[in-house]
Amino acid sequence: MVPQKIRSNASWQTIFISTSLSAAACIFGDIMTIPIVTLLKQFAINPTIGMQALICVIASLLMGLLFQFLAIRQREKHSFGSALLLALKTEIFPLLIFQLGIFIFMALALKFVLNEQVNPLVAAFWFMLQLAIMTGFIFSWPANHFLIKRGLNPAV
């Protein structure tokens, strides 16, 4: 049974903060992925779009876990292992949903706007990425609401 105190804490402000934590992790993951892919191309390794997406998800998950872990450690006095486990439990689902929103939007943008070219030197790529991040935020909002309302994600 979830305590009423946690259940009533699902205000839009709380959900916004929690979703923003996922957004920050995804943005850092996206930013870290571009140089990694560029570096791989310099070594004659040309990763496919799927491999680039996997690198992005891994980088975002690592950043999300770090951010959530630091927030939990600052807010509550958990042990290292307990805080890491809670960070895993609270961050994976919303972050993967956030990334799903980004990938769906970018797949459509690549097909209809960017002519199947992932080129960080083109302003249209960065504009589409910004719109994709907003789409991810919208996708992740219900996931964070679900977790907070049921007390699975402690309100930040």
C-alpha positions in Angstrom: 0.0 0.0 0.0 1.3 3.4 -1.0 1.1 6.1 1.8 -1.3 8.9 1.0 1.5 11.5 1.6 3.4 10.2 -1.4 0.3 9.7 -3.5 -0.8 13.4 -3.1 2.7 14.6 -4.1 2.0 14.0 -7.8 1.6 17.7 -8.6 2.5 19.0 -12.0 5.6 20.7 -10.5 6.9 17.5 -9.1 6.3 15.6 -12.3 8.0 18.5 -14.3 11.1 18.3 -12.1 11.2 14.5 -12.4 10.7 14.6 -16.1 13.4 17.4 -16.4 15.9 15.0 -14.7 15.2 12.5 -17.4 15.5 15.3 -20.0 18.9 16.4 -18.7 20.2 12.8 -18.9 18.9 12.4 -22.4 20.4 15.7 -23.5 23.8 14.9 -22.1 23.5 11.4 -23.7 22.7 13.0 -27.0 25.6 15.5 -26.7 28.0 12.8 -25.7 26.9 10.5 -28.6 27.8 12.9 -31.4 31.5 13.1 -30.6 31.7 9.4 -29.9 30.2 8.6 -33.3 32.4 11.2 -35.0 35.5 9.7 -33.3 34.4 6.2 -34.4 34.1 7.4 -38.0 37.7 8.8 -37.8 38.9 5.2 -37.0 37.0 3.9 -40.1 34.2 2.5 -38.0 31.0 3.7 -39.5 28.2 2.8 -36.9 24.7 2.3 -38.3 21.8 4.4 -37.1 20.8 1.5 -34.8 24.3 1.4 -33.2 24.2 5.2 -32.8 20.9 4.9 -31.0 22.3 2.2 -28.7 25.3 4.4 -27.9 22.9 7.2 -27.1 20.7 5.1 -24.9 23.7 3.7 -22.9 25.2 7.2 -22.5 21.8 8.6 -21.4 21.2 5.7 -19.0 24.6 6.3 -17.4 24.0 10.0 -17.0 20.4 9.4 -15.8 21.6 7.0 -13.1 24.3 9.4 -12.1 21.9 12.3 -11.8 19.2 10.3 -10.0 21.9 8.7 -7.7 23.2 12.2 -6.7 19.7 13.5 -6.1 18.8 10.5 -3.9 22.0 10.7 -2.0 21.5 14.5 -1.4 17.8 14.1 -0.4 18.0 10.9 1.7 20.6 9.2 3.7 20.8 5.9 1.8 23.9 3.7 1.5 25.7 3.7 -1.8 24.2 0.4 -2.9 20.7 1.3 -1.7 20.8 4.7 -3.5 22.1 3.1 -6.7 19.3 0.5 -6.7 16.7 3.1 -6.1 18.2 5.2 -8.9 18.0 2.2 -11.2 14.4 1.5 -10.2 13.2 5.1 -10.7 15.2 6.2 -13.7 15.2 3.4 -16.3 11.5 3.4 -17.3 11.0 7.2 -17.8 14.4 7.5 -19.5 13.6 4.8 -21.9 10.2 6.3 -22.7 11.9 9.7 -23.2 14.4 8.1 -25.6 11.5 6.4 -27.4 10.0 9.8 -28.0 13.3 11.1 -29.3 13.8 8.2 -31.6 10.4 8.2 -33.1 10.6 11.9 -33.9 14.2 11.7 -35.2 13.2 8.7 -37.4 10.5 10.8 -39.0 12.8 13.8 -39.3 15.5 11.7 -40.9 13.0 10.3 -43.4 11.2 13.5 -44.3 13.4 16.5 -43.4 17.1 15.4 -43.1 17.3 13.1 -46.2 18.6 10.2 -44.1 21.7 12.2 -43.1 22.9 12.5 -39.5 25.1 15.5 -39.9 25.9 17.6 -36.8 27.3 20.3 -39.0 23.8 21.2 -40.4 21.6 23.5 -38.4 18.5 21.6 -39.4 19.9 18.5 -37.6 20.1 20.4 -34.3 16.7 22.0 -34.8 15.1 18.6 -35.3 17.0 17.2 -32.3 15.5 20.0 -30.2 12.0 19.2 -31.4 12.8 15.5 -30.7 13.8 16.4 -27.1 10.5 18.2 -26.6 8.7 15.2 -28.0 10.6 13.0 -25.6 9.6 15.2 -22.7 6.0 14.9 -23.7 6.3 11.1 -23.9 8.1 10.8 -20.5 5.6 13.0 -18.6 3.0 10.1 -18.2 5.7 7.7 -17.2 6.9 10.0 -14.5 3.4 10.7 -13.4 2.7 7.0 -13.1 5.8 6.3 -11.0 5.3 9.3 -8.7 1.6 8.7 -8.2 2.2 5.1 -7.1 5.1 6.0 -4.9 7.7 4.2 -7.0 9.6 7.3 -7.7 10.2 9.5 -4.6 9.1 13.0 -5.3 12.2 15.2 -5.9 
